[in-house]
Amino acid sequence: MLSAYAEGTDTAKVTDKQEAQALLKKIQSAAQKLNYSGTFIYQQSNQIRTSRITHVLEGRNEIEKLEILDGQPREYIRRNEDVTCYIPETKTKLVEKRVTQDAFPAILAALPADLTDYYDVKMGETGRVAGFDCQAVLLEPKDNMRYGYKLWAEKNTGLLLRAQTLNGKNEIVEQISFTQIGIGNVDHNHLKSSFGNTNGWHVESSVMNPANLNEWTVTGMPVGFKKVRELKRMVTDAPASNNAVSQVTRREVSQLVFSDGLAAISIFIEPGSQSRTEGSLQQGALNIVGKRQGDYWLTIVGEVPSAAIRQVANSIELKNK
């Protein structure tokens, strides 16, 4: 009798895991292929930011507009991999390629089956988000080098409506949630820039080039984080004051990007000529470490617990050429 019960329990677990993986697959596909438009809030500790997103798939072209609704106005319009950022206070359009493919609600970069190596995936409860019936799915980390996640998907389409990041105590570290969302018919006019005529605006191209950064090794990267991008980019520093005479400085920064398919860790490398103070900082789920290493300054940024970022930071080495 007991063995039959155990078998039934095991079968239920397998079925639950399969259902959870199927839902993750649906979440991943819905964010890329559905048309939707809505407002979401991003909440970390005592900070809240509001944004509006409009997403359309036209044939093979994915077009998306993200408007930052709090603080200084910002708009990002993405067509496939090309992103234009509108900065009205300086009448600037910044054109660049997107580096990672993990922006809400398209936060899943990996195949759901791959995530099960590092997370226990299971179905959660049902509930309502922004007026829609949702099914939650849980991703519980198998080690202390990553956070857990609770994702709420709209029952019919699978579109992700809420994502919660959880620490080891199962406390919410940060969350992103739609407060209003329309799925299906989207007015394509909403994809146009809100700033009307931008003739005369300064256009700045953020040059990003693939790079070979094999001289840098990282021995303490948490299991499952694979290198997904190596690049070099020019970064523009704003003038130190409002004085127009102040020189705008540009510097080259190298970037290594690692991901486990859900969370990302970036290592930024630049010549260490500037005077900076070493230290660490936490913003919601994001942990940041800045440190000097020989002639270089390293900034390590990741959506992982502080212990993981410290482990990575302490394991970066520059091989002698």
C-alpha positions as CSV (number, residue, x, y, z in Angstrom):
1,M,0.0,0.0,0.0
2,L,2.8,2.4,1.0
3,S,4.8,1.6,-2.2
4,A,1.7,2.4,-4.3
5,Y,1.3,5.7,-2.5
6,A,4.9,6.5,-3.1
7,E,4.6,5.7,-6.8
8,G,1.5,7.9,-7.0
9,T,3.4,10.7,-5.3
10,D,6.4,10.4,-7.7
11,T,4.1,10.3,-10.7
12,A,2.3,13.5,-9.4
13,K,5.7,15.2,-9.0
14,V,6.8,14.3,-12.5
15,T,3.5,15.5,-13.9
16,D,3.8,18.7,-12.0
17,K,7.3,19.3,-13.3
18,Q,6.2,18.6,-16.8
19,E,3.3,21.0,-16.5
20,A,5.6,23.7,-15.0
21,Q,8.1,23.3,-17.9
22,A,5.3,23.5,-20.4
23,L,4.1,26.7,-18.8
24,L,7.6,28.2,-18.8
25,K,7.8,27.4,-22.6
26,K,4.5,29.2,-23.1
27,I,5.6,32.2,-21.0
28,Q,8.8,32.4,-23.2
29,S,6.9,32.2,-26.5
30,A,4.0,34.6,-25.5
31,A,6.4,37.5,-24.6
32,Q,8.0,37.3,-28.1
33,K,5.0,36.5,-30.3
34,L,2.0,38.1,-28.8
35,N,0.8,41.7,-29.4
36,Y,0.3,43.5,-26.1
37,S,0.3,46.9,-24.5
38,G,0.2,47.8,-20.8
39,T,1.6,49.6,-17.8
40,F,3.8,47.9,-15.2
41,I,5.6,48.8,-12.0
42,Y,9.1,47.7,-11.0
43,Q,9.5,47.6,-7.2
44,Q,12.7,47.1,-5.3
45,S,12.9,47.8,-1.5
46,N,11.4,51.3,-1.1
47,Q,11.7,52.3,-4.8
48,I,8.9,52.1,-7.4
49,R,9.3,52.8,-11.1
50,T,6.4,52.9,-13.6
51,S,6.8,52.0,-17.3
52,R,4.5,51.5,-20.3
53,I,5.3,48.8,-22.9
54,T,3.8,48.2,-26.3
55,H,4.9,45.0,-28.2
56,V,4.0,43.9,-31.7
57,L,5.1,41.1,-34.0
58,E,4.9,42.1,-37.7
59,G,5.8,39.2,-39.8
60,R,9.3,38.3,-38.6
61,N,9.9,41.7,-37.1
62,E,9.6,42.3,-33.4
63,I,8.9,45.9,-32.5
64,E,8.7,47.2,-29.0
65,K,8.3,50.6,-27.3
66,L,9.2,51.1,-23.6
67,E,8.3,54.4,-22.0
68,I,9.7,55.3,-18.5
69,L,6.9,57.2,-16.8
70,D,8.6,58.4,-13.6
71,G,11.4,61.0,-13.3
72,Q,13.2,62.2,-16.5
73,P,11.3,61.1,-19.6
74,R,12.9,58.3,-21.5
75,E,11.7,56.2,-24.4
76,Y,13.2,53.0,-26.0
77,I,12.0,51.8,-29.3
78,R,13.4,48.4,-30.4
79,R,13.2,46.8,-33.8
80,N,14.6,43.3,-33.5
81,E,18.1,43.9,-32.1
82,D,18.3,47.6,-32.8
83,V,17.4,50.0,-30.0
84,T,16.9,53.7,-30.2
85,C,16.8,55.6,-26.9
86,Y,15.1,59.1,-26.9
87,I,16.5,61.5,-24.3
88,P,14.4,64.7,-24.7
89,E,16.2,67.0,-22.2
90,T,19.4,66.9,-24.3
91,K,17.5,66.3,-27.6
92,T,19.6,63.1,-28.1
93,K,18.8,59.8,-29.9
94,L,21.1,57.1,-28.8
95,V,21.3,54.1,-31.2
96,E,22.6,50.8,-30.0
97,K,22.3,47.0,-30.1
98,R,20.6,45.2,-27.2
99,V,23.1,43.2,-25.2
100,T,20.9,40.8,-23.2
101,Q,17.5,39.4,-24.1
102,D,15.9,39.3,-20.7
103,A,13.7,42.4,-20.4
104,F,10.2,42.0,-18.8
105,P,8.0,40.3,-19.7
106,A,10.5,38.3,-21.9
107,I,12.7,37.4,-19.0
108,L,13.4,33.8,-20.1
109,A,16.4,33.5,-22.3
110,A,17.0,29.7,-22.0
111,L,15.0,26.7,-22.9
112,P,12.9,25.8,-19.8
113,A,14.4,22.2,-19.8
114,D,17.9,23.7,-19.3
115,L,16.7,25.7,-16.2
116,T,15.8,22.4,-14.4
117,D,19.5,21.7,-13.9
118,Y,19.8,24.7,-11.6
119,Y,16.2,25.2,-10.4
120,D,13.4,23.0,-9.0
121,V,10.5,23.9,-11.2
122,K,6.9,23.4,-9.9
123,M,3.4,24.7,-10.3
124,G,2.3,27.4,-7.8
125,E,-1.2,28.7,-6.9
126,T,-3.7,30.5,-9.1
127,G,-4.7,34.1,-8.7
128,R,-5.5,37.4,-10.5
129,V,-3.1,40.0,-11.8
130,A,-4.3,43.2,-13.5
131,G,-7.8,41.7,-13.8
132,F,-6.6,38.5,-15.5
133,D,-6.7,34.9,-14.1
134,C,-3.2,33.7,-13.7
135,Q,-1.3,30.5,-12.9
136,A,1.9,30.8,-10.9
137,V,5.1,28.7,-11.5
138,L,7.9,28.5,-9.0
139,L,11.6,28.2,-9.7
140,E,13.5,27.3,-6.5
141,P,17.3,27.4,-6.8
142,K,19.3,24.2,-6.1
143,D,22.1,26.3,-4.6
144,N,22.6,29.6,-2.7
145,M,24.3,31.2,-5.7
146,R,21.0,32.4,-7.3
147,Y,17.6,33.7,-6.4
148,G,14.3,32.0,-6.6
149,Y,11.5,33.2,-8.8
150,K,7.7,33.2,-8.8
151,L,6.2,33.9,-12.2
152,W,2.5,34.6,-12.8
153,A,1.3,33.8,-16.3
154,E,-2.1,34.7,-17.8
155,K,-4.0,31.5,-18.1
156,N,-5.1,31.6,-21.7
157,T,-2.1,33.1,-23.5
158,G,0.8,32.4,-21.0
159,L,1.9,36.1,-21.1
160,L,3.9,36.9,-18.0
161,L,2.0,39.4,-15.9
162,R,4.1,39.4,-12.7
163,A,7.6,38.3,-11.8
164,Q,8.8,38.1,-8.2
165,T,12.5,37.5,-7.2
166,L,12.8,35.7,-3.9
167,N,15.8,35.4,-1.5
168,G,16.8,32.3,0.6
169,K,14.2,33.2,3.2
170,N,11.5,33.3,0.5
171,E,11.1,37.0,0.9
172,I,10.4,39.2,-2.2
173,V,13.6,41.1,-3.1
174,E,12.0,42.8,-6.1
175,Q,9.0,42.4,-8.3
176,I,7.7,43.6,-11.7
177,S,3.9,43.5,-12.2
178,F,1.5,44.8,-14.8
179,T,-1.2,47.0,-13.3
180,Q,-3.0,47.3,-16.7
181,I,-2.6,45.2,-19.8
182,G,-4.3,44.7,-23.1
183,I,-3.5,41.5,-25.0
184,G,-4.3,41.1,-28.7
185,N,-5.3,44.1,-30.8
186,V,-2.7,46.9,-30.4
187,D,-2.8,50.3,-32.0
188,H,0.4,50.4,-34.1
189,N,0.5,54.2,-33.6
190,H,1.5,53.5,-30.0
191,L,4.8,52.3,-31.3
192,K,5.8,55.7,-32.6
193,S,7.9,58.1,-30.5
194,S,6.0,60.4,-28.3
195,F,8.4,63.3,-29.0
196,G,7.0,64.1,-32.5
197,N,9.5,65.8,-34.8
198,T,13.0,64.9,-33.7
199,N,14.7,66.6,-36.7
200,G,17.7,68.4,-35.4
201,W,18.2,66.0,-32.4
202,H,21.7,64.8,-31.9
203,V,22.1,61.2,-33.0
204,E,24.8,59.2,-31.1
205,S,25.7,55.7,-32.0
206,S,26.9,53.5,-29.2
207,V,29.5,51.5,-31.0
208,M,29.6,47.9,-29.7
209,N,32.0,45.5,-31.3
210,P,32.4,41.8,-30.6
211,A,35.6,41.2,-28.7
212,N,37.9,38.3,-27.8
213,L,38.5,38.7,-24.0
214,N,40.0,35.3,-23.5
215,E,42.9,36.8,-21.5
216,W,40.4,37.3,-18.7
217,T,39.4,34.1,-16.8
218,V,36.7,33.7,-14.2
219,T,37.1,30.6,-12.1
220,G,34.4,31.3,-9.5
221,M,31.4,31.7,-11.8
222,P,28.4,29.9,-10.3
223,V,27.5,26.5,-11.9
224,G,25.3,27.0,-14.9
225,F,26.3,30.5,-15.9
226,K,27.7,30.4,-19.4
227,K,29.4,33.2,-21.3
228,V,26.9,34.6,-23.8
229,R,28.5,37.8,-25.0
230,E,32.0,39.4,-25.2
231,L,32.1,43.0,-26.4
232,K,33.8,46.4,-26.3
233,R,31.9,49.6,-26.3
234,M,32.5,53.3,-26.0
235,V,31.0,55.0,-23.0
236,T,30.3,58.7,-22.9
237,D,30.7,60.5,-19.6
238,A,28.6,63.6,-19.0
239,P,30.4,66.9,-18.2
240,A,31.3,67.4,-14.6
241,S,29.1,70.5,-14.4
242,N,26.5,72.3,-16.4
243,N,29.2,74.5,-17.9
244,A,29.1,74.0,-21.7
245,V,32.9,74.4,-21.8
246,S,33.3,71.1,-19.8
247,Q,34.7,68.4,-22.0
248,V,32.6,65.3,-22.7
249,T,34.9,62.3,-22.2
250,R,34.6,58.9,-24.0
251,R,36.3,55.8,-22.8
252,E,36.4,52.2,-24.0
253,V,34.8,49.5,-21.7
254,S,35.0,45.8,-22.2
255,Q,32.1,43.6,-21.1
256,L,31.7,39.9,-20.4
257,V,28.1,38.7,-20.0
258,F,27.2,35.4,-18.4
259,S,23.7,33.9,-18.0
260,D,22.0,30.8,-16.6
261,G,19.1,31.5,-18.9
262,L,17.2,33.5,-16.3
263,A,19.7,35.6,-14.3
264,A,22.7,37.5,-15.8
265,I,26.1,38.5,-14.5
266,S,28.2,41.2,-16.3
267,I,31.9,42.0,-15.8
268,F,32.9,45.5,-17.0
269,I,36.6,46.0,-17.5
270,E,38.3,49.4,-18.2
271,P,41.7,51.0,-17.7
272,G,42.0,52.0,-14.0
273,S,43.3,55.6,-14.4
274,Q,40.4,57.2,-12.6
275,S,40.3,57.7,-8.9
276,R,37.6,55.3,-7.5
277,T,36.7,53.7,-4.2
278,E,36.4,50.0,-4.0
279,G,33.2,48.6,-2.5
280,S,29.9,46.9,-3.0
281,L,26.3,47.9,-3.3
282,Q,22.9,46.2,-3.4
283,Q,19.8,47.5,-5.3
284,G,16.9,45.1,-5.0
285,A,18.0,41.8,-6.6
286,L,21.1,43.5,-8.2
287,N,24.4,43.2,-6.5
288,I,27.4,45.3,-7.6
289,V,31.1,45.1,-6.7
290,G,33.8,47.7,-7.9
291,K,37.4,46.8,-7.5
292,R,40.8,47.6,-8.8
293,Q,42.9,44.8,-10.4
294,G,46.4,45.8,-11.5
295,D,46.0,48.5,-14.1
296,Y,42.3,47.9,-14.5
297,W,39.1,48.8,-12.8
298,L,36.4,46.0,-12.7
299,T,32.7,46.4,-12.1
300,I,30.8,43.2,-11.5
301,V,27.0,43.5,-11.7
302,G,24.6,40.6,-11.3
303,E,21.0,39.6,-10.5
304,V,22.4,37.1,-7.9
305,P,22.9,37.1,-4.1
306,S,25.9,39.1,-2.8
307,A,27.8,35.9,-1.9
308,A,27.8,34.9,-5.6
309,I,29.0,38.3,-6.8
310,R,31.8,38.4,-4.2
311,Q,32.8,34.9,-5.3
312,V,32.9,36.0,-9.0
313,A,34.8,39.2,-8.2
314,N,37.5,37.4,-6.2
315,S,38.1,34.8,-9.0
316,I,38.8,37.1,-12.0
317,E,42.3,36.8,-13.3
318,L,44.2,38.4,-16.2
319,K,46.5,36.0,-18.0
320,N,49.8,37.2,-19.1
321,K,49.9,37.5,-22.9
